[in-house]
Amino acid sequence: MRPSARTGLKGRQMRIFVGNLSYGTTEDALRGAFEAYGEVGSVAIITAPDTGRSRGFGFVEMTNEQEARAAISGLNGKMVDGRPLNVDEAQSRHRDSRPRR
């Protein structure tokens, strides 16, 4: 089995959920916190479409699974911008075919 270009030689990429973000936390600040544990592929703080204001959570992709697990362990509960982070491996979203009410 050949490793994909996305995972390269470092192992599986991991997407991490980061909750309880302060509304003032920036993507650069979040990236800096995670870079202390390894290489960060991307950072996205989710914003409300109508206001552009942070919704208080985001996602970080790290390029190495071991580094990602170390970041989860090290940052879960850590205070960033006055709030304790909730950090865990992101779960994939499964959309069901039922219409929303």
KATA-V481599 format. One record per residue. N is the residue number from 1. RES is the residue in one small letter. PHI is phi in degrees with one decimal (none if undefined). NEAR is the number of other ideal C-beta (glycine too) atoms within 12 Angstrom. Layout:
# KATA-V481599
n;res;phi;near
N;RES;PHI;NEAR
N;RES;PHI;NEAR
This chain:
# KATA-V481599
n;res;phi;near
1;m;none;4
2;r;-89.9;7
3;p;-65.5;12
4;s;-74.1;12
5;a;-62.1;10
6;r;-69.3;16
7;t;-89.1;19
8;g;57.4;16
9;l;-92.4;12
10;k;-89.7;21
11;g;99.7;20
12;r;-73.9;22
13;q;-68.6;29
14;m;-133.8;35
15;r;-97.9;30
16;i;-118.7;43
17;f;-87.4;30
18;v;-126.9;45
19;g;-113.9;28
20;n;64.8;26
21;l;-73.0;37
22;s;-66.0;24
23;y;-63.9;21
24;g;-91.8;16
25;t;-68.2;32
26;t;-99.0;20
27;e;-62.7;23
28;d;-63.7;13
29;a;-65.9;24
30;l;-65.8;38
31;r;-59.2;29
32;g;-60.3;19
33;a;-63.4;32
34;f;-78.9;38
35;e;-64.8;21
36;a;-64.2;19
37;y;-106.7;29
38;g;156.9;29
39;e;-76.5;25
40;v;-103.5;30
41;g;-83.0;26
42;s;-156.1;21
43;v;-136.4;27
44;a;-141.9;24
45;i;-95.3;31
46;i;-78.9;24
47;t;-120.2;19
48;a;-73.0;13
49;p;-64.1;8
50;d;-81.1;7
51;t;-112.8;9
52;g;77.5;11
53;r;-80.9;16
54;s;-56.5;26
55;r;-94.2;22
56;g;89.0;22
57;f;-150.4;27
58;g;-163.7;35
59;f;-136.1;33
60;v;-125.6;43
61;e;-107.5;31
62;m;-111.9;39
63;t;-84.0;29
64;n;-133.0;25
65;e;-61.4;24
66;q;-63.6;19
67;e;-65.0;29
68;a;-62.9;35
69;r;-64.6;22
70;a;-64.8;21
71;a;-65.4;38
72;i;-59.2;30
73;s;-64.3;18
74;g;-76.7;21
75;l;-102.0;34
76;n;-63.4;24
77;g;88.9;17
78;k;-72.1;24
79;m;-76.1;15
80;v;-133.6;30
81;d;53.1;22
82;g;82.6;13
83;r;-132.4;23
84;p;-78.6;17
85;l;-73.3;33
86;n;-105.4;22
87;v;-125.3;36
88;d;-157.7;24
89;e;-62.3;24
90;a;-69.4;24
91;q;-96.1;11
92;s;-71.1;9
93;r;-87.2;9
94;h;-109.5;7
95;r;-88.1;8
96;d;-96.0;7
97;s;-85.4;6
98;r;-74.1;7
99;p;-70.7;6
100;r;-77.1;6
101;r;-102.6;3
